[in-house]
């Protein structure tokens, strides 16, 4: 690469790394606020394992994004042919340590895929023990590999930033790319299974809708229909049977719809996972086989741009259900205003409540207006916005898994699942 190309490859991670850090931080803030509202309202649990897994993933991404957004700054100033290097050996190893902690993010992607599989395919909920095992494995693997790399003195300049040096190819694939692509294969397989299960549910619902139960009208019902037809002046009482869809059929249709929506939510997480790592893996694979000088520059640029962006991708997918429901509820509101309204820093705050009442053109005047409120007012506002869920009187796993699916789909607006009757 010439000097101009090195400058671009050094500048882009600053931008994407900062956006990723902000995205992950927003998810952490949103989950914490959910937990605080849950404690204040004394309602049924709103913070599901889904939210805690997302929080764990975001914490790991915060560590790696903090290192990525520094780009080449921590690289030792003595390193030749490196643009904008101002660091020391200690700063280089610190950046590498935090980058290695980022391996916890793909591990949480796997945990999230397993969580979706349990809800959709198995109709069961994640137990507390299973959730703790997920957190222990993800965080344990990230911390242990980072500490081991530091103890084995593997860290140094790795071509784009500080990480495991190129001469330690074995450890690169043992501590990062081997587990990463094992996870990608497993997550892809889980998504295929989820797609098949949802397709079977749709086919089953289609058959049920075609051959649903029909009920004959009793003699009393016939007289009522006859009286109604006479009053309305029509001949609809001449028939002796009527058909209607049973509550079970409506429930099955709603469950299938929710499963399909959760499937698409999982699909977008997997897609962002692929977009983040495929280019950097290709670059490292070419470096491993000794073709580092032949790597196309556009591949390198995509790698250094997309790799630090996973926190941003996760944040956009995390807000996707909330965004779609707000757009459906307020189709006249612009996309930017909608995004501002549903942002974790705005939603369920006094300023967010005022913003909801504003027209799209008055955003600037709203920003410069009095937007602060007391802690008491914010707490009252949070309590008013909490939608109390029905108490969990039954420990049935199918009911709990349906409840979790509804929470994932609806997020802050449970009205999207109004037609869904949870089977107790």
C-alpha positions, -999 to 999 in steps of 0.1 A, spaced: 0 0 0 12 35 -7 11 63 19 -23 76 9 -39 42 12 -23 37 46 -38 70 57 -73 60 47 -68 26 63 -58 44 95 -86 70 95 -116 48 88 -114 28 120 -116 60 141 -150 67 126 -165 32 126 -150 24 160 -166 55 177 -200 46 161 -197 10 173 -188 22 208 -218 45 209 -241 17 196 -229 -8 223 -231 18 250 -267 27 240 -277 -10 243 -261 -12 278 -279 20 289 -312 7 275 -310 -26 294 -300 -8 326 -330 15 323 -353 -14 317 -340 -30 349 -345 3 368 -381 7 355 -388 -29 365 -377 -23 401 -396 10 403 -429 -4 389 -428 -38 409 -443 -54 377 -436 -87 362 -400 -92 348 -393 -71 317 -356 -78 315 -354 -111 297 -323 -133 291 -323 -118 256 -316 -84 271 -289 -97 294 -272 -115 265 -273 -84 244 -258 -65 274 -230 -90 277 -223 -88 240 -223 -50 241 -198 -50 270 -174 -71 251 -178 -49 221 -172 -18 242 -138 -32 251 -128 -40 215 -144 -8 201 -124 13 226 -92 -2 211 -104 -1 174 -113 36 175 -78 44 185 -66 28 152 -28 32 149 -24 58 176 -12 32 203 13 17 179 49 23 189 63 54 174 95 34 165 75 12 142 85 20 106 60 28 78 30 33 101 8 63 97 -1 83 128 17 61 153 23 79 186 24 51 212 48 29 231 52 -8 235 30 -7 266 2 12 248 4 -13 219 0 -43 242 -29 -25 260 -47 -21 227 -40 -57 217 -54 -69 251 -87 -51 247 -90 -62 211 -86 -98 222 -114 -93 247 -136 -87 217 -137 -124 209 -165 -125 235 -187 -107 210 -189 -137 185 -193 -160 215 -224 -140 225 -237 -142 190 -236 -180 194 -254 -177 228 -280 -155 212 -286 -180 183 -291 -208 209 -315 -186 228 -336 -180 196 -335 -217 188 -349 -226 222 -377 -201 219 -387 -209 183 -378 -245 177 -382 -260 212 -408 -236 226 -389 -235 258 -373 -208 279 -336 -204 288 -332 -213 325 -311 -193 348 -284 -220 349 -282 -221 311 -279 -183 310 -251 -183 336 -233 -210 317 -235 -188 285 -221 -158 303 -194 -178 320 -183 -194 287 -183 -162 267 -166 -140 292 -143 -168 304 -130 -176 269 -124 -139 261 -106 -131 293 -85 -163 294 -73 -159 258 -64 -122 264 -45 -131 295 -27 -161 279 -17 -139 249 -3 -113 272 16 -139 293 30 -156 262 42 -122 248 22 -126 216 11 -90 212 27 -65 188 20 -46 156 -3 -68 134 -4 -48 102 -34 -25 109 -34 -22 147 -18 -39 176 -28 -75 182 -12 -110 179 19 -105 158 20 -121 123 48 -146 133 24 -163 157 -1 -176 131 -10 -206 152 -22 -186 181 -41 -162 158 -62 -192 146 -63 -209 179 -74 -178 199 -95 -161 173 -102 -172 138 -106 -209 146 -133 -203 173 -148 -175 152 -155 -196 121 -166 -226 142 -192 -202 157 -202 -189 123 -208 -225 110 -228 -234 141 -249 -201 140 -256 -207 103 -267 -242 110 -290 -230 138 -305 -204 115 -312 -231 88 -330 -252 115 -350 -222 127 -361 -214 91 -372 -250 86 -392 -250 119 -409 -217 111 -417 -230 76 -433 -261 91 -453 -239 114 -466 -219 85 -476 -250 66 -493 -265 96 -512 -232 101 -522 -232 65 -537 -267 67 -555 -257 99 -570 -227 83 -582 -247 54 -598 -275 74 -608 -256 106 -636 -268 128 -672 -259 119 -700 -258 144 -736 -263 138 -760 -237 150 -783 -249 178 -820 -245 176 -817 -214 199 -790 -200 177 -811 -206 146 -840 -187 161 -817 -158 169 -804 -157 134 -839 -159 121 -850 -130 142 -820 -110 131 -826 -117 95 -862 -106 97 -852 -74 113 -826 -67 87 -848 -79 58 -824 -104 43 -824 -142 39 -793 -151 57 -811 -174 81 -820 -199 54 -788 -218 60 -784 -241 89 -747 -240 95 -721 -214 102 -683 -217 104 -659 -196 124 -623 -198 133 -617 -212 167 -596 -195 194 -569 -222 190 -567 -213 153 -563 -176 160 -536 -184 186 -517 -207 162 -518 -179 136 -505 -153 160 -478 -177 173 -466 -184 137 -465 -147 130 -444 -140 161 -421 -169 154 -415 -156 119 -408 -121 132 -383 -134 157 -367 -155 130 -361 -124 109 -347 -106 140 -322 -135 145 -314 -134 107 -304 -97 109 -281 -104 138 -264 -132 119 -261 -111 88 -244 -83 107 -221 -110 122 -210 -121 87 -206 -86 74 -182 -78 103 -158 -107 100 -157 -120 65 -133 -94 50 -109 -94 79 -108 -132 79 -100 -131 42 -71 -107 48 -57 -128 77 -60 -160 56 -40 -144 28 -14 -132 52 -11 -167 67 -4 -184 33 22 -158 25 3 -136 0 0 -104 21 15 -83 -7 -12 -94 -31 -42 -85 -11 -65 -62 -30 -67 -28 -14 -105 -27 -15 -106 -59 6 -82 -43 31 -103 -11 33 -135 -31 38 -119 -51 65 -106 -21 85 -140 -3 80 -165 -31 88 -146 -50 115 -149 -22 141 -186 -17 132 -203 -46 149 -215 -26 178 -233 -2 154 -248 -31 135 -260 -48 167 -275 -15 179 -295 -10 146 -308 -46 148 -316 -42 185 -338 -11 177 -354 -27 146 -386 -40 162 -391 -7 181 -385 13 149 -409 -8 128 -437 -5 153 -432 32 158 -433 37 120 -465 16 118 -481 36 146 -469 70 133 -465 67 95 -465 105 91 -433 109 112 -400 110 94 -374 83 97 -349 105 115 -374 118 140 -386 82 146 -350 71 153 -345 99 177 -377 91 195 -369 54 201 -332 60 210 -324 47 245 -312 81 255 -346 96 247 -373 70 252 -391 70 285 -377 104 294 -395 137 299 -378 151 267 -388 119 248 -424 125 259 -423 160 246 -406 150 214 -434 125 207 -459 154 207 -438 175 183 -441 178 145 -411 168 124 -402 203 115 -400 215 151 -370 193 162 -346 222 163 -368 244 185 -374 214 208 -337 208 213 -332 244 224 -362 244 246 -363 234 283 -357 197 281 -346 189 317 -368 174 343 -364 165 379 -356 129 390 -391 126 405 -408 135 372 -386 111 353 -395 83 377 -432 91 374 -429 92 336 -412 58 336 -439 43 358 -466 56 335 -450 41 304 -445 7 319 -470 -18 305 -478 -43 332 -477 -78 321 -500 -105 334 -485 -123 365 -468 -156 359 -491 -180 377 -479 -210 357 -444 -224 353 -453 -238 319 -422 -234 296 -443 -229 265 -461 -200 281 -428 -184 292 -412 -189 258 -442 -173 241 -439 -144 266 -402 -139 258 -409 -140 220 -435 -113 225 -411 -91 244 -383 -95 218 -408 -87 190 -427 -59 206 -399 -42 228 -415 -10 240 -448 -14 222 -467 -46 231 -497 -35 209 -481 -53 180 -491 -85 197 -526 -76 206 -541 -105 187 -518 -130 205 -534 -149 234 -507 -165 255 -518 -200 265 -516 -206 302 
